C-alpha cells in the first residue's frame, strides 16, 4: 500500500486594474487632470424611442485634446456650424 500526500498551495497576487480612455484616432491615453473640464466625444444615435422602451444604435468617438481640435477644424472647413457656449457657475 502506497500513501500519497497532496498539498494545495495558495498564492496571493496583487492585481492593478488600469482604467482609462484611449483616443480613437491616435491611440494615446486620455488623461483626466484635476480641475480640467476637458471632454471630447462625438455621439451619433439612431433608432426608435417609445414611452416604455427604446431601440438605439450608438456610434461614438473619444478624442484627446489635440485630435478634438483637429476634428473641430476639419468640420469647420467642411461647412459645419460649430456651436459654442460659455458658462460659469
Backbone as a printed PyTorch tensor [residue, N CA C, xyz], in Angstrom:
tensor([[[  0.8420,  -1.1680,   0.0000],
         [  0.0000,   0.0000,   0.0000],
         [  0.8930,   1.2380,   0.0000]],

        [[  0.5230,   2.2060,  -0.8710],
         [  1.3160,   3.4200,  -1.0240],
         [  0.4860,   4.6080,  -0.5370]],

        [[  1.0600,   5.4840,   0.2750],
         [  0.3800,   6.6710,   0.7920],
         [  0.8550,   7.8720,  -0.0200]],

        [[ -0.0930,   8.6120,  -0.5960],
         [  0.2300,   9.7860,  -1.4030],
         [ -0.2850,  11.0110,  -0.6650]],

        [[  0.6080,  11.9820,  -0.4860],
         [  0.2380,  13.2180,   0.1920],
         [  0.0860,  14.3190,  -0.8520]],

        [[ -1.0730,  14.9440,  -0.8740],
         [ -1.3240,  16.0450,  -1.8060],
         [ -1.4460,  17.3350,  -1.0170]],

        [[ -0.7880,  18.3750,  -1.5150],
         [ -0.8590,  19.6800,  -0.8790],
         [ -1.4060,  20.6960,  -1.8660]],

        [[ -2.1830,  21.5890,  -1.3330],
         [ -2.7130,  22.6740,  -2.1540],
         [ -2.1210,  23.9660,  -1.6220]],

        [[ -1.4840,  24.7340,  -2.5000],
         [ -0.8820,  25.9950,  -2.0960],
         [ -1.6630,  27.1430,  -2.7090]],

        [[ -1.7980,  28.1920,  -1.9150],
         [ -2.4980,  29.3900,  -2.3630],
         [ -1.4880,  30.5170,  -2.5000]],

        [[ -1.5490,  31.1890,  -3.6130],
         [ -0.6360,  32.2960,  -3.8610],
         [ -1.4530,  33.5740,  -3.9200]],

        [[ -1.0490,  34.5810,  -3.1530],
         [ -1.7350,  35.8720,  -3.1450],
         [ -1.0470,  36.7770,  -4.1580]],

        [[ -1.8450,  37.3520,  -5.0450],
         [ -1.3130,  38.1900,  -6.1120],
         [ -2.0330,  39.5370,  -6.0750]],

        [[ -1.2680,  40.6240,  -6.1270],
         [ -1.8610,  41.9570,  -6.2320],
         [ -2.1610,  42.2390,  -7.6940]],

        [[ -3.3940,  42.6540,  -7.9660],
         [ -3.8050,  42.9650,  -9.3330],
         [ -4.1840,  44.4430,  -9.3880]],

        [[ -3.5850,  45.1420, -10.3250],
         [ -3.9040,  46.5460, -10.5340],
         [ -4.6890,  46.6760, -11.8300]],

        [[ -5.8540,  47.2730, -11.7330],
         [ -6.6750,  47.4930, -12.9240],
         [ -6.4940,  48.9390, -13.3400]],

        [[ -5.9960,  49.1350, -14.5350],
         [ -5.7290,  50.4690, -15.0580],
         [ -6.9130,  50.8820, -15.9210]],

        [[ -7.7200,  51.7910, -15.4210],
         [ -8.9300,  52.2090, -16.1070],
         [ -8.6980,  53.5800, -16.7440]],

        [[ -8.7480,  53.6320, -18.0540],
         [ -8.5520,  54.8920, -18.7520],
         [ -9.2430,  54.8440, -20.1050]],

        [[ -9.3610,  56.0090, -20.7110],
         [ -9.9620,  56.1190, -22.0410],
         [ -8.8430,  56.3880, -23.0270]],

        [[ -8.9250,  55.7530, -24.1780],
         [ -7.9010,  55.8930, -25.2120],
         [ -8.4820,  56.6690, -26.3930]],

        [[ -7.6760,  57.5730, -26.9690],
         [ -8.1050,  58.3380, -28.1270],
         [ -8.3350,  57.3910, -29.3030]],

        [[ -9.4770,  57.5300, -29.9450],
         [ -9.8170,  56.6520, -31.0600],
         [ -9.1040,  57.0170, -32.3570]],

        [[ -8.3420,  58.1080, -32.3650],
         [ -7.5840,  58.4570, -33.5580],
         [ -6.1000,  58.1240, -33.3910]],

        [[ -5.4800,  58.6690, -32.3430],
         [ -4.0200,  58.4970, -32.1960],
         [ -3.6460,  57.4250, -31.1680]],

        [[ -4.6370,  56.8260, -30.5170],
         [ -4.4510,  55.7530, -29.5390],
         [ -3.6980,  56.1610, -28.2810]],

        [[ -3.5530,  57.4550, -28.0200],
         [ -2.8900,  57.8650, -26.7760],
         [ -3.8970,  57.8080, -25.6280]],

        [[ -3.3810,  57.7310, -24.4230],
         [ -4.2130,  57.6940, -23.2340],
         [ -4.7490,  59.1060, -22.9610]],

        [[ -6.0510,  59.2070, -22.7640],
         [ -6.6530,  60.4900, -22.4390],
         [ -6.5880,  60.6400, -20.9270]],

        [[ -5.7260,  61.5300, -20.4820],
         [ -5.5110,  61.7470, -19.0560],
         [ -6.5660,  62.6960, -18.5030]],

        [[ -7.0980,  62.3490, -17.3650],
         [ -8.0070,  63.2460, -16.6630],
         [ -7.2150,  63.9270, -15.5690]],

        [[ -7.1980,  65.2450, -15.5980],
         [ -6.4300,  66.0200, -14.6310],
         [ -7.3840,  66.7500, -13.6970]],

        [[ -6.9210,  66.9900, -12.4780],
         [ -7.7290,  67.7330, -11.5180],
         [ -8.0830,  69.1080, -12.0790]],

        [[ -9.3010,  69.5060, -11.8900],
         [ -9.8180,  70.8190, -12.2750],
         [ -9.8410,  71.0470, -13.7840]],

        [[ -9.6470,  70.0330, -14.5720],
         [ -9.6850,  70.1680, -16.0230],
         [-11.0740,  69.7380, -16.5040]],

        [[-11.7460,  70.5900, -17.2420],
         [-13.0980,  70.2920, -17.7010],
         [-13.1130,  69.7860, -19.1360]],

        [[-12.0070,  69.2310, -19.6130],
         [-11.9270,  68.7760, -20.9950],
         [-12.6970,  67.4820, -21.2010]],

        [[-13.4910,  67.4640, -22.2600],
         [-14.1480,  66.2370, -22.7000],
         [-14.3920,  66.3840, -24.1880]],

        [[-13.9260,  65.4420, -24.9510],
         [-14.1280,  65.4850, -26.3840],
         [-14.6620,  64.1300, -26.8310]],

        [[-15.9440,  64.0880, -27.1080],
         [-16.5380,  62.8570, -27.6140],
         [-17.6370,  63.2270, -28.6000]],

        [[-17.7940,  62.4000, -29.5820],
         [-18.8150,  62.5830, -30.5970],
         [-19.7420,  61.3790, -30.4930]],

        [[-21.0390,  61.6250, -30.3380],
         [-22.0070,  60.5360, -30.2110],
         [-23.0820,  60.7150, -31.2650]],

        [[-23.3440,  59.6500, -31.9890],
         [-24.3680,  59.6440, -33.0330],
         [-25.3280,  58.5110, -32.7080]],

        [[-26.5770,  58.8590, -32.4100],
         [-27.5740,  57.8520, -32.0490],
         [-28.6960,  57.8340, -33.0670]],

        [[-29.1060,  56.6380, -33.4410],
         [-30.2770,  56.4600, -34.2940],
         [-31.1220,  55.3560, -33.6820]],

        [[-32.3820,  55.3430, -34.0110],
         [-33.2440,  54.2840, -33.5050],
         [-34.6500,  54.7810, -33.2680]],

        [[-35.3470,  54.0790, -32.4040],
         [-36.7370,  54.3910, -32.0810],
         [-36.9050,  54.4700, -30.5710]],

        [[-37.6410,  55.4940, -30.1190],
         [-37.9610,  55.6390, -28.6970],
         [-39.4730,  55.5120, -28.5260]],

        [[-39.8420,  54.7750, -27.5110],
         [-41.2500,  54.5800, -27.1800],
         [-41.4500,  54.9770, -25.7270]],

        [[-42.7050,  55.1500, -25.2870],
         [-42.9200,  55.5480, -23.8950],
         [-42.2990,  54.5990, -22.8610]],

        [[-42.2770,  53.3090, -23.1590],
         [-41.7660,  52.3710, -22.1610],
         [-40.5270,  51.5950, -22.6110]],

        [[-39.9670,  51.9130, -23.7740],
         [-38.7730,  51.2070, -24.2380],
         [-38.1140,  51.9960, -25.3690]],

        [[-36.9980,  51.4790, -25.8320],
         [-36.2970,  52.1280, -26.9380],
         [-35.3790,  51.1300, -27.6120]],

        [[-35.1340,  51.3550, -28.8680],
         [-34.1010,  50.6310, -29.5990],
         [-33.1780,  51.6990, -30.1680]],

        [[-31.9310,  51.7040, -29.7420],
         [-30.9730,  52.7030, -30.1940],
         [-29.7080,  52.0340, -30.7030]],

        [[-29.1370,  52.6320, -31.7250],
         [-27.8130,  52.2400, -32.2090],
         [-26.9260,  53.4520, -31.9920]],

        [[-25.8680,  53.2730, -31.2260],
         [-24.9890,  54.3810, -30.8740],
         [-23.6050,  54.1750, -31.4510]],

        [[-23.0920,  55.2090, -32.0880],
         [-21.7100,  55.2220, -32.5610],
         [-21.0280,  56.3800, -31.8390]],

        [[-19.8130,  56.1610, -31.3510],
         [-19.1500,  57.2350, -30.6150],
         [-17.6530,  57.2510, -30.9070]],

        [[-17.0490,  58.4220, -30.6990],
         [-15.6110,  58.6180, -30.8730],
         [-15.1150,  59.3680, -29.6400]],

        [[-14.1020,  58.8480, -28.9720],
         [-13.4430,  59.5510, -27.8710],
         [-12.1240,  60.0870, -28.3990]],

        [[-11.8750,  61.3770, -28.1560],
         [-10.6900,  62.0230, -28.7100],
         [ -9.8880,  62.7410, -27.6320]],

        [[ -8.5520,  62.7750, -27.7980],
         [ -7.6960,  63.5780, -26.9380],
         [ -7.8450,  65.0430, -27.3500]],

        [[ -7.2410,  65.9540, -26.5900],
         [ -7.3910,  67.3840, -26.8880],
         [ -6.9190,  67.7230, -28.2930]],

        [[ -5.7480,  67.2220, -28.6710],
         [ -5.1890,  67.5610, -29.9800],
         [ -6.0760,  67.0510, -31.1160]],

        [[ -6.5300,  65.8100, -31.0170],
         [ -7.3780,  65.2540, -32.0710],
         [ -8.7660,  65.8870, -32.0670]],

        [[ -9.2550,  66.3120, -30.8920],
         [-10.5330,  67.0130, -30.8080],
         [-10.4800,  68.3500, -31.5270]],

        [[ -9.3880,  69.0910, -31.3170],
         [ -9.2060,  70.3800, -32.0030],
         [ -9.0970,  70.1500, -33.5100]],

        [[ -8.3500,  69.1120, -33.8940],
         [ -8.1850,  68.7870, -35.3170],
         [ -9.5320,  68.4630, -35.9700]],

        [[-10.3830,  67.6930, -35.2730],
         [-11.6980,  67.3470, -35.8120],
         [-12.5790,  68.5930, -35.9410]],

        [[-12.5420,  69.4720, -34.9350],
         [-13.3450,  70.6940, -34.9970],
         [-12.9270,  71.5570, -36.1840]],

        [[-11.6350,  71.6840, -36.4220],
         [-11.1430,  72.4670, -37.5620],
         [-11.5480,  71.8230, -38.8820]],

        [[-11.4810,  70.4970, -38.9600],
         [-11.8890,  69.7840, -40.1780],
         [-13.3730,  69.9970, -40.4560]],

        [[-14.2010,  69.8400, -39.4290],
         [-15.6360,  70.0410, -39.6100],
         [-15.9520,  71.4750, -40.0160]],

        [[-15.2810,  72.4220, -39.3710],
         [-15.4820,  73.8350, -39.6860],
         [-15.1150,  74.1180, -41.1420]],

        [[-14.0130,  73.5410, -41.6130],
         [-13.5760,  73.7570, -43.0020],
         [-14.5240,  73.1180, -44.0130]],

        [[-15.3030,  72.1280, -43.5740],
         [-16.2690,  71.4690, -44.4540],
         [-17.6500,  72.1220, -44.3930]],

        [[-17.7500,  73.2440, -43.6670],
         [-19.0030,  73.9840, -43.6390],
         [-19.9110,  73.6800, -42.4670]],

        [[-19.4830,  72.8410, -41.5220],
         [-20.3190,  72.5510, -40.3660],
         [-20.2890,  73.7310, -39.4060]],

        [[-21.4500,  74.0640, -38.8570],
         [-21.5350,  75.1400, -37.8770],
         [-21.1450,  74.5610, -36.5160]],

        [[-20.2250,  75.2080, -35.8470],
         [-19.7810,  74.7750, -34.5260],
         [-20.4440,  75.6780, -33.4980]],

        [[-21.2850,  75.1190, -32.6570],
         [-21.9690,  75.8910, -31.6170],
         [-21.0630,  75.9870, -30.3990]],

        [[-20.9500,  77.1880, -29.8600],
         [-20.0800,  77.4170, -28.7100],
         [-20.8800,  78.0260, -27.5760]],

        [[-20.6900,  77.5100, -26.3780],
         [-21.3610,  78.0290, -25.2070],
         [-20.3590,  78.1860, -24.0830]],

        [[-20.3330,  79.3510, -23.4590],
         [-19.5110,  79.5850, -22.2780],
         [-20.4150,  79.6500, -21.0720]],

        [[-20.0080,  79.0450, -19.9770],
         [-20.8140,  79.1410, -18.7650],
         [-19.9080,  79.1250, -17.5480]],

        [[-20.4300,  79.7070, -16.5120],
         [-19.7250,  79.8060, -15.2400],
         [-20.7590,  79.6490, -14.1480]],

        [[-20.4490,  78.8520, -13.1500],
         [-21.3850,  78.7320, -12.0370],
         [-20.6460,  78.6690, -10.7360]]])
